Amino acid sequence: MTGAGIEYVSITTDLIERTSSTARVQQIVQLSLAPVFMLAAIGAFLNVLNARLFWLIEKIERIERAMDRGSGGRRAQELPALEQRRAYAQWAINLSTSAALTICLVVALLFVSAFIRPQLGTAVALAWIVTMSLLFLALLLFLLETRLATNSARERRQLSRKLVQRRHESEDED
């Protein structure tokens, strides 16, 4: 057998020995349960965010259609605040999805660690920290979106005027 063939047999034997232990695989499955439950929670959160985003998009489109017909009225004044809410919801969805993806990375790293010699604990910890940071930001944006949602119509119109004013000021600076 050639050197490469012996090396292949050695690596294969090592992998089989490292992963044939039911206890080791069971331990990895147990370690991956917390991230998997977190993944399920993020999925539920994404359902809520998607429902809110869909509602916002529909409301914005209704107001824009009314404006096109010339009957937007006071509702049209709320459009910038609704657009701000939409932006918050969209960013929260993007960050939550990114957090879900990094949780998948955590689970994959946990299982890969059973097959290779170098320890991946640091990579798992970093991926978990990234996940929690992304989730923190997503929840913060959700908080901002719901805070805007609970404002009265008058407060939304005032906010809309401020947003339009800021947009004009930033355009004037350019």
N, C-alpha and C positions, 0 to 999 in steps of 0.2 A: 504494500500500500504506500502511496506517495505521502509526502509531508502534509500536503493540503488535505488528503483523504483522512489521515490520522487526526489532524486538527478538527475536521468536520465531525468525525465520530466522537471526539472528545467534547466538543461544544454540544453536540446533540445529547450525549450521555449526561452532561452537566445540566442541561435544560430539563431533561426528564427527571433527574434526581431532585432538582430544585422545585419542580412543579407537581411532582407525583404525590406529594404530601397533601392529603386531604385537609389536614389541620392548617397548613399554610394557605391553601386556597380558601378555606373557610374564614380564616383571619382576614384575608383581603376582601372577601365579600362583606364581612362585618364592617371593615373600615370604610367601604364604599357606600354603606347604607345612609349615613348622614348626608353626604353630598347628593345622593339620589333623592332623598326626601326634600332636600333644598330645591332640587330640580323640579319636583312636583309642585312645590309652593310657588316657584317662579312661574310655572305654567299657569297656575290659577291666577296669579297676579297679572300675567299677560292677557288672560281672558278678560279681566276687568278693564285693563288699559285699552284693549282693542275695542271693547264695547263703547267706552267713553270716546275714543277717537272716532269711531264710526258715527256716533251721535253728533259730535262736533262738526264733522265733515258735512253731514246731512243738513245741520242747522246753517252752516256757512253757505252752502249751496242754495238753500231756500231763500236766505236773505239776499244773496247775489241775484237770483232769478227775480225776486221782488224789485230789486234796484233796477234791473234791466227793464222791467215793466213800468218803472217810475213810481213804485209804491213801497219803497223800502222804509220810509219814515224813520221813526226813532230806533227801530231795530237795526238799521244800517249803521247807526252811530256806535253800536256795540261790536261791529265787525273786527276792529283791531284787537279788542280784548279776547274775542273768540279765537282769532288767529294766534294770539299769544298762548292761550290754553292748548290749542292744537299743537303748537310747537313744543310745549312742555310735555304733552302726552306722547308725541312722536319720539322725542329724545328719551323719555322714560322707557318706551318700548325698545328702542335701540340698545340702551344700556342694560335692560333686563335680558334681552336676547344675548348680548355679549356675556353677561354673567352666566347664563345657562350654558353657553359654549365653553366657558372656562371651567365650569363644573364638570362638563364632559371630559375636559382635559385632565382634571384632577382624578376622575375615576380611571381613565385610561392610564395615567401615570402610575396609579396604585397597582393596576394589574401588570403593567410592563415591569414594574420593580420586582415582580416575582421571577422574571425571566433573565434579568441581567445582574451582573455583580455590582456595578456602581450604585450607590444608594441615591435614590431620587427624592429623599425627604425634603431637601431644600427647594427643589422644583415644585413639589406638591404644596409646600407651605406658601411659596410665592404665588402660585396659581390660586390658592385659597384666598390670600390677601387681595389679589386682583379681583376675584369674584365678589368678595365682601365690599370692596371699594365701589365696584360697578353697581352693585345692588343698593348701596347707601345712596349713591347719586340718583339712581332711578327712583328710589323712595322719596328723596328730597324733591325731585321734579314733580312727582305725583302729589306731594304735599302742596307745592306751589299751584299746581293745576286745580286741585280741589279747593284751595283757598280762594282762587279767582272764581271758581264755580259758585261759591257760597255768597259772593258779593251781590248786592242788590243791582237791579237794572241801572239805577242812577250811578252807583259806584263803577259799574262796568263802562258806562258812557264816559265818566270822568277819566278812568284809566285809559280808555280808547283815545281820548283827546290828548292825554299826556304821551301816549305811544306815537301818535301821529306827529305831535310836536317834536319829539325826539328824532323821529325818522327824518323830518324836514331839516332839523338842525344838523344831523349827520350828513345829509345830502349837500347842505350849504358848505360844510367844511371840505368836502371833496371837490 
